[in-house]
C-alpha cells in the first residue's frame, strides 16, 4: 500500500470519518516507523483497526470502502476475542480458516464471505508493511468460497409486470410526491447507485440534450442519456424544490437537512413498499440490477451496459448479468 497526500475531497471525508484520527506527530511515530517482526507489540486490536482504516483513508479509499473494510476486520477480531485470543498484530492461517468455516455454518452468502476474506487480505498486507508480521497467510484462490458455475452472482430484479406496477403507482400524486417520483424514475431508468443518486448536482444535468453526467466509483465520469419522462419529472420537481429552504444547494435532491442522504432514500423506498403493497421490496440496488438486466434482455451490447452502469470492466457486467435468473432456469426446466 502506498501512502499518498490527501486531496481536497479526502480532507472533507475526515469530517465524517468513523475512526479516530491521530495528530500528525502520533502518525509519524506509529504509522511510518517499521517494527521489527517478533518484537513485543503493545497495540490493542482496536488501535490496529483504527490505524489500518486511517491508512486506507490516506491511500484515497472512499468512506464507504473504509467502513466496509473496517467493519469486516472488526468482525474478525470480535470472533478472535470470543475464542479467547488476544490479537496483537499477527494473523495465523488457522484463525482465518476457522473464521471462514464459522461464517459458512452461519449461512452467510458466499459473496459476503469472499468480501470479508478480501478485507482480511488487505489487513494482512497492512500488517506486513508495518512490521507486525512477515508473510501473507491468505490465498484468495484457496480461501474464497467456491461457487458452482451457473449459480454465481444471482441478482434480484423486478419483473416487467412489477416494473409496470411501480410506474402506475408513482402516477398517484396523493401517495407519491414529485420528489419521490423523480427519485424512483432516476433509479429505474439510469441504474445509478444510491450514493451516486445523492450526489447528483443540478449542473450535472444537460436538459437540452437530455444527458446526466455521473461521477462514479474511483472518480470515473460517465454520461447517461435520460428518457424524456425522467427529464420532465426533474423539471416538475425543480418547481416545488424552489420553496425548500435549502434551494440554493448545488445538489439536485433535497431532504429536511439539505442534500438527501442514502438513509433517507432507503427510508422513503421502504415507505412506498408498504404503501404500495409491493411483494418485492423497493431497494436502490434492485432498481440498478433491473436497469442492467432489462437492457441485456432487450439486446443491448454488454459493452454499452457496462459503460452505462459505470462498471470497472466488462467482466464485472458479465459476472452479474450474463447468468440466467432463477425464474429463467425454472422456465427452461418446465419446457422439457
Secondary structure, DSSP 4 states (H G I P E B T S, - for coil): -------HHHHHHGGG-SS----HHHHHHHHSSPPPTTS-----HHHHHHHHHHHHHHTT--HHHHHHHHHHHHHHHHHHHHTT----S---HHHHHHHHHHHHHTT--HHHHHHHHHHHHHHHHHHHHTTS-SS----HHHHSPP--TT-TT------HHHHHHHHHHTT-TTTS-HHHHHHHHHHHHH---HHHHHT-BGGGEETTTTEEEEE-GGG-EEEEE--HHHHHHHHHHHHHHTTSTTTT-SBSSEETTEE--HHHHHHHHHHHHHHTT-SS---HHHHHHHHHHHHHHTT--HHHHHHHHT-SSHHHHHHHHTSPPHHHHHHHHHT-
